[in-house]
Structure formats: C-alpha cells, structure tokens
C-alpha cells in the first residue's frame, strides 16, 4: 500500500471533517421539517396541535374573537363598539304604570314638565280617566313615585268640558306659576294652577286644533304655537296667545310648496339671543319634503 505524505494526510482529514459536518447539518435540518400529510398540506406543529383554541382575526374592527378547535365561539367577549361599558345595575327603571279608565289616564303622548316651585312633574294623557276617555292632566311625585290625576277632560267645547285628547306637553309660565296646554280635539287652550289644582279653559278654537306645546316668549309675555291645518290656504298656521286677555291671533299662514312649507307638526323653539322662533313643517318646500323656518314676532 502506498503511504501518504504528512501533508496529504492533513488534507484528507480536513475533507472528511467537512463532509461529516455537512451530513450532520443536513440531517438536523431534515429532522426539523414538518412532515407532509396525506393531503399534501403541512401537518400542524406539536405546539399548535395541542392548543385548545386559536385566535381568529376579526374583520369588524372589534377585539379578536376566539374559536375552539371545533369552531364554536368561546366565552371571551368581543370588544364593545358603542363605548358604553356594562354596569352591574341598570340606570333605567320603570317608576309608574298607567292604569287607564276609570280612575287613571292612558296613552301619554308628550314629555313631562317640571314645576321648580313644588318639585313635581306635570303631564297629560291623550285618553282615559272618565268613561268618556277624553284624557287627563296629572302630577307625578318623584320622591314617592306616585301619580295623581288633577284634571279630567270631558270633551266638547269650552263651555261643556274643555276639549279632549291633549297630545302636547304643558308649558310652565314662571312669571305667574301657571301651566298652559292645548287639546287636539274640540281644540282649546287651558291653564292649570298647581297651587289650587284648578284647571280653566281660557280659549276655544272651535274644532280640531293644536297637537303641539305652546312656547313662551319672555320678551313680550306671549305664547306661540302651531296648528297643522287651517289658515288662509289650509296649510297650517302660527298663532300667538295673550295670557292677559285670553285672546288668540293668527300671525302667519303657511303657503305650501314650492316656496313655503305646510303642516307644522312640532312646537316652536325660542332663540333668546335673537328673539326669534324656529320650527319645522312636515311637508312643502322646493322638494315637497318639509322645511325649516324662522319667525320673529
């Protein structure tokens, strides 16, 4: 056998070491690769295969939802998009249920009005109390959660009971401590004195009238309101009521489309800075879809 020189032996040893290191590295890499399943897709790694749930990306912008390995939703809640955090106790509670006739009102259609002098709320119901069911005025005590009927409407015109169907909130006149309101059917304007519990009809429209609350003008001491029908062209009106003389006056008749609105169904809102009233009409205007208007007495 031919003997290798020392330099040749060193070169051979280096080559064998390089080959051995290459084979060892190749085997290590192959052992770490995922094995392919029978379907040709990589099998899950041991860490993912033993996980009980996977996080699923949310497309709604809320916090990620979690799904279990079976695909059903887990108990983890999604983030709220409303910005209102849940509370242990609800901020809402029902404090009184109307009982209807006889003895109580039903079908309240308007907001309550607060009496700062007595700490009571006052309101109306569209129907109920008497057998005629013409509606009521009531007071509500927030300390005891009790409601008391203070006046029963009896239908007819002013002389026979003061109208029926009050559909609007009461308006408080802080100057004399009185409440004023309207009835829709057999339309009237009435006032109520919370000190004496006395209600008085102070004006009769003589037919179907206002369904909205009166708005007080502190600049001249008058009340203003709207009626959805009537006026010069039958499109509704703005009226004023003088509580000193109990006189009502039409101050504007709506002309209708396209130049004007028609059928004002909402109360007026007073801007004290400009001493101007603003309101809306249900119909009319250039596109026949209603208008916003202003009125300066």
NORMOQUI-V179221 format. One record per helix or strand of 2 or more residues. SS is the DSSP state (H for helix, E for strand). FROM is the first residue (numbers start at 1). TO is the last residue. Records with the same first field share a line. If there is no record, write none. Layout:
# NORMOQUI-V179221
SS=FROM-TO, FROM-TO
This chain:
# NORMOQUI-V179221
H=6-32, 46-49, 158-160
E=53-56, 65-68, 105-106, 113-115, 120-125, 127-128, 136-141, 146-152, 171-173, 178-183, 188-193, 198-204, 215-217, 222-227, 237-242, 247-253, 261-262, 269-271, 276-281, 283-284, 291-295
